[in-house]
Amino acid sequence: MENITILCKFFKVFYDVTCVFSDSNYLTIALYFRGVWKVHMVLLDVVK
């Protein structure tokens, strides 16, 4: 059950970041960096 919770947390963040990327006509470096950083932080949390 814990694995499902971790997977859902990752996919929620990944989905949110993907929505921000797809909604933006002009993807700035700030939006890109923030999104990639969020996914990176979730992955680091999962590894721990």
GISUL-V455521 format. One record per backbone hydrogen bond with DSSP energy under -1.0 kcal/mol. CO is the residue of the C=O (numbers start at 1). NH is the residue of the N-H. E is the energy in kcal/mol with one decimal. If there is no record, write none. Layout:
co=(CO CO)
nh=(NH NH)
e=(E E)
//
This chain:
co=(1 2 3 4 5 6 7 8 9 10 11 12 13 14 15 16 17 18 19 28 29 30 31 32 33 34 35 36 37 38 39 40 41 42 43 44)
nh=(5 6 7 8 9 10 11 12 13 14 15 16 17 18 19 20 21 22 23 32 33 34 35 36 37 38 39 40 41 42 43 44 45 46 47 48)
e=(-1.7 -2.2 -2.4 -2.6 -2.1 -2.2 -2.7 -2.2 -1.9 -2.8 -2.6 -2.4 -2.5 -2.3 -2.4 -1.9 -2.4 -2.4 -2.0 -2.5 -2.9 -2.3 -2.2 -2.6 -2.6 -2.1 -2.0 -2.4 -2.6 -2.0 -2.3 -2.4 -2.1 -2.2 -1.9 -1.5)
//
